[in-house]
Amino acid sequence: MKKYESYKDSGVGWIGKIPSHWSCVPFRRIAKVQCNLVRPSENLTMFQISPDSIEKNSGKIIKTRTVEEAKVDSDNHRFYKGQILYSKIRPLLNKVTIAPYDGLCSADMYPISTIENTEYVMYYMLSEAFLSSVKNIVADRVKMPKINQDELKNTDFVIPPFSEQQVIVDYLKDKTLKIEQYVSARERERAV
């Protein structure tokens, strides 16, 4: 990625300097947690996503089940295709994804809508910068670390212009694909 001509202090110590035309804003300015608890018994055929459905640090869904298959009995949040799903329980496992369909998610997760590029926001939530902020929030919560809505809403977020968000997303997708292809090729070589 290219370097920028000028940088400014983000105003947040752990973030440091950012390109001068970017912003550093609280999460609440760019996204909204949309809690909508529903009864699973009325939604048995819908897909259900829980924290264990998401691979840590990657944003990938690794397990797909219906509400009935998952034997869900407590209320879950209704989410919609394209929303971000973020695990508020044990947030250092870094479980965040974009919903590929409408469904229900565990009450241990937040369905999130954003006015920014959804993929950019997800990648930023997967970043070390965001994770560092979350670590500071939950550092003293040993038994069951959890980030509440107010803490998430006040977390600082670095926002480039919308057009640059897509460039960043495309770059990260390309690099991720190349890494996955490399790993897959090495695994095939080992299998022979």
Long-range contacts (C-beta under 8 A, 24 or more apart in sequence): 1-168, 1-171, 10-156, 10-158, 12-156, 14-129, 14-132, 14-133, 14-136, 15-129, 15-156, 15-158, 18-158, 19-160, 21-160, 21-161, 22-158, 22-159, 22-160, 22-161, 22-164, 23-158, 23-159, 24-156, 24-157, 24-158, 24-159, 25-156, 25-157, 25-159, 26-153, 26-154, 26-155, 26-156, 26-157, 27-152, 27-153, 27-154, 27-155, 27-156, 27-157, 28-153, 28-154, 29-157, 30-114, 30-115, 30-116, 30-121, 30-157, 30-159, 31-84, 31-112, 31-113, 31-114, 31-115, 31-116, 31-121, 31-157, 32-112, 32-113, 32-114, 33-110, 33-111, 33-112, 33-149, 33-152, 33-153, 34-77, 34-79, 34-83, 34-111, 34-112, 34-113, 35-77, 35-110, 35-111, 35-149, 36-77, 36-78, 36-79, 36-111, 37-75, 37-76, 37-77, 37-78, 37-107, 38-75, 38-76, 38-77, 38-78, 38-104, 39-75, 40-67, 40-72, 40-73, 40-74, 40-75, 40-76, 40-104, 41-73, 43-67, 43-76, 43-78, 43-104, 44-68, 46-102, 46-103, 46-104, 47-101, 47-102, 47-103, 47-104, 48-72, 48-76, 48-103, 48-104, 48-105, 48-106, 49-79, 49-85, 49-97, 49-99, 49-103, 49-104, 49-105, 49-106, 49-109, 50-105, 50-106, 50-108, 50-109, 51-87, 51-89, 51-90, 51-93, 51-95, 51-106, 51-108, 51-109, 54-85, 54-87, 54-95, 54-96, 54-97, 55-95, 56-93, 56-94, 56-95, 57-93, 57-94, 57-126, 58-126, 59-96, 59-97, 59-98, 59-122, 59-123, 59-126, 60-97, 61-97, 61-100, 67-104, 72-104, 74-107, 75-107, 76-104, 76-105, 76-106, 76-107, 77-104, 77-105, 77-106, 77-107, 77-109, 77-110, 77-111, 78-102, 78-103, 78-104, 78-111, 79-103, 79-104, 79-105, 79-111, 80-111, 82-118, 83-111, 83-112, 83-113, 83-118, 84-111, 84-112, 84-113, 84-114, 84-118, 84-121, 84-122, 84-125, 85-109, 85-110, 85-111, 85-112, 86-110, 86-112, 86-125, 86-152, 88-146, 88-147, 88-148, 88-152, 89-144, 89-145, 89-146, 90-144, 90-145, 90-146, 91-134, 91-138, 91-145, 91-146, 91-147, 92-131, 92-134, 92-135, 92-138, 92-145, 94-125, 94-126, 94-131, 96-122, 96-125, 96-126, 97-122, 98-122, 110-149, 110-152, 116-159, 116-162, 116-165, 117-162, 117-165, 117-166, 117-169, 119-165, 119-169, 119-173, 120-160, 120-165, 120-166, 120-168, 120-169, 121-157, 123-168, 123-169, 123-172, 124-157, 124-158, 129-158, 130-155, 130-157
